[in-house]
Amino acid sequence: MKYLKTGQVFMIACCLAAMGMMQSCTKECPTDKEGENCELDIMDKFTGTWSGQNDCNGTTGQLSISRTSSTTLTITGLFDNQVYPLSGTINYSSVEFEPGQTLADGVTLQSASGHISANNEFRIYFSYQDQSVTPAQSFDCRFSGTLLTPNSSEGLPQIVTLSVFTESDTTARSGGNIISQGASVITKRGICWETSPSPTVNSPNKTEDGNGPGTFVSYLFGLEEGTIYYVRAYAVNSVGTAYGNEEIFTKAECIDDLCIGESYLGGTIAYFFQPGDAGYVANEAHGLIVSGDLQNAPWGCNAVSVGTALGYGTGESNTDAIINNSCSESETTAADVARSQGPEWYMPSRDEFQLVYQNLGANGIGGISSDRYWTSSEDSSINAWTFDNQTGQSVILSKYNEARVKAVKEF
């Protein structure tokens, strides 16, 4: 069975009627470009490094799309060295491939299309038939990814947007890294941000941070807590303005110059106590800190009912109950791993881990992987609750299985 992987290389040719390969390509400029020659924008919209996943084999990889001529794009992946030329028609946001092309011995393209959405998501859908096996089999695959780094084109700079981090109640830190000045020196650089995708230098929300190549730091200002912002670095040379990848950022809660997601006292601030929580003091920063990933371990105490709870504020007593139960003496449990960080650390309850996810994992901060983590809450004598950071849901798992472990402590 031959899979059409994301690592294969594709050639997309437009307007090849003179070669007899296809009809003349047609395109329509977007409304904001009517009356202009938008061919360059159409081609350049695809160029860059895209990171995503191929659902044929579940692998995660990258596609690098470069412009090789005025009518040709080359899509190059990471996995295979095979080259498959495909001809297709390029419109403003999509590519249509011609069916019936041979991709490899016995492998024929049935249909394929590529599309870039407004928020810079790139998808390629493949349908192909493998006749090298008996009986012949057909497969549907998709590469779905987002733009990491735009390519320089026609002398424009190359720039990468840096990650965004909360600095204070109303500010955040980002910046850019100019990896190529393009055809001429950088005369202006900075970041721009909006509450909608694809901010530009026409936005009032922008900075100007000097000139020239290299890395620079910028600060967003006037931010509101809980608001989603879209951030891009930009660089200007004599050819025009280039933008970096788009970073999506949610303004975190801050108290006393401490912010959710900030490194503090050996961990990451995950939650501030709210009115009604034990430990809450008005206008003072108190809450939960979460550790980095610790060693994987089983929940332990299989076939034994420890008697733990689910709710907020029960994680510490749950951890004590697991460690003090004689069932845990024969193995290293997840609770043991959490407590090994110090006597003040414990394994969060199911509801406590939900808070950690809402403030950190759901926003892609805090070093929480897309995997399952144990909580200190059991479901029965043989099962306990985990939290799946990929789906944002609590999931029951057998106690004897190993899962990831994080610890929390109050501050």
Secondary structure as UniProt FT lines:
FT   TURN            6..7
FT   STRAND          9..13
FT   HELIX           17..19
FT   HELIX           31..33
FT   TURN            34..35
FT   HELIX           39..44
FT   TURN            45..46
FT   STRAND          48..54
FT   TURN            55..58
FT   STRAND          59..69
FT   TURN            70..71
FT   STRAND          72..77
FT   STRAND          83..85
FT   STRAND          88..90
FT   STRAND          94..97
FT   TURN            99..100
FT   STRAND          102..104
FT   TURN            105..106
FT   STRAND          107..116
FT   TURN            118..119
FT   STRAND          121..130
FT   TURN            131..132
FT   STRAND          137..149
FT   TURN            154..155
FT   STRAND          158..161
FT   STRAND          165..166
FT   STRAND          172..180
FT   TURN            182..183
FT   STRAND          188..194
FT   TURN            201..202
FT   STRAND          214..220
FT   TURN            225..226
FT   STRAND          228..236
FT   STRAND          241..243
FT   STRAND          247..250
FT   STRAND          254..255
FT   TURN            256..257
FT   STRAND          258..259
FT   TURN            260..261
FT   STRAND          263..264
FT   TURN            265..266
FT   STRAND          267..272
FT   TURN            275..276
FT   TURN            278..279
FT   TURN            282..283
FT   STRAND          287..290
FT   STRAND          294..298
FT   TURN            302..303
FT   TURN            312..313
FT   HELIX           315..324
FT   HELIX           326..328
FT   TURN            329..330
FT   HELIX           334..339
FT   TURN            340..341
FT   TURN            343..344
FT   HELIX           350..359
FT   HELIX           361..363
FT   STRAND          372..378
FT   STRAND          383..388
FT   TURN            389..392
FT   STRAND          393..398
FT   TURN            399..400
FT   STRAND          402..405
FT   STRAND          408..410
//
